[in-house]
């Protein structure tokens, strides 16, 4: 391997590590913004060796494993339990867990993101009102194909002291998952049974 290629790889690694620390510090999972901020921090704003989102995710996992091994697994398990309770509560809407809580990189800043299906959005609205759950509404843009973006309604609320967002997919909408912002592949999703299995396989962190 040439010195040029070695330097390019080293720059990608440094940028990925810097971006991972930025994500952890500000609680965001905006990989695009983090990698460009990392390039500015390292004086490499014009670099052509930007890391991929998956490289940043790997650096994030490594940083958590080395420097946050005492707190991150406990927080991740807490978030997954909160996700399971929410999914069981909204089971009639066929919830699926997505995002950092499923992938395992979530921390104290993370939001539990669920994908749910409803014939009409008002069904979710009525369900929340009937159970007296305060909520906020918004929209979220998701990508189903390379050039196909779609805005979907989102409900945001807090349960078990955990912020939760539910993205509402129409009953007659696409059956395949949207594309992941990490790698542009179909997004990994877990139903209630899959999350229960994940929690069973992941032992509780030892008491400190």
C-alpha positions, 0 to 999 in steps of 0.5 A: 500500500502506498504512503498516499493510501495509508495517509488517506486511511489515517485521515478517515480514521481520525475524522471518524473518531473525532466525529464520534466524540462530537456525536457523543458530546452533543447528543446528536446522531447527525452524521453528516454534520458531525463529520464536517465539524470534525474536518473543521476541528482537524483543519481538514475542511477540504479533505476528500477522505471523509469517513462513511457513516458506518465508519463513524458508527464503528468509531462510536461503538469503539469509543463507548466500549473503551470510555463508557463501558461503566454506563452505556450498557446500563443506559442502553438496557433502560432504553430498550426496556422503555421501548418494549413497554411502549411497543406492548402498549401500542401493540395494535399498531404493529410497532417496530423498533429502529435506530440507535436503541436497536443498533446498540449505540444509544446513550442518555441523549437518545430517543426511542424511535418506533415505526407503527402502522395505522389506517388513518393518523387519527387512530393514533391521535385518538388512542393517545388522547384516550389514555391522556398521554401528552404529545407533540406532532411533527413530520419526518422525512424518510427515504424508500428509494434513492430518489424517493423521499416521503414525509410521514407524521410523527408523534412525540411523547415521554414514557418512563422518563424516556423520549419516544417518537412514533413515525406513522406509516400508512396501511396502504403504504410501502411494505418494505422498510425505509432506507437507513441513513447510515448505509442506504440499505433497508433499515433494520427493524425489530418487533416485540418478540425480537426485542424481547429476545434481544433483552434476554440475550443481553445480560444485565450489567453488573452492579457497580 
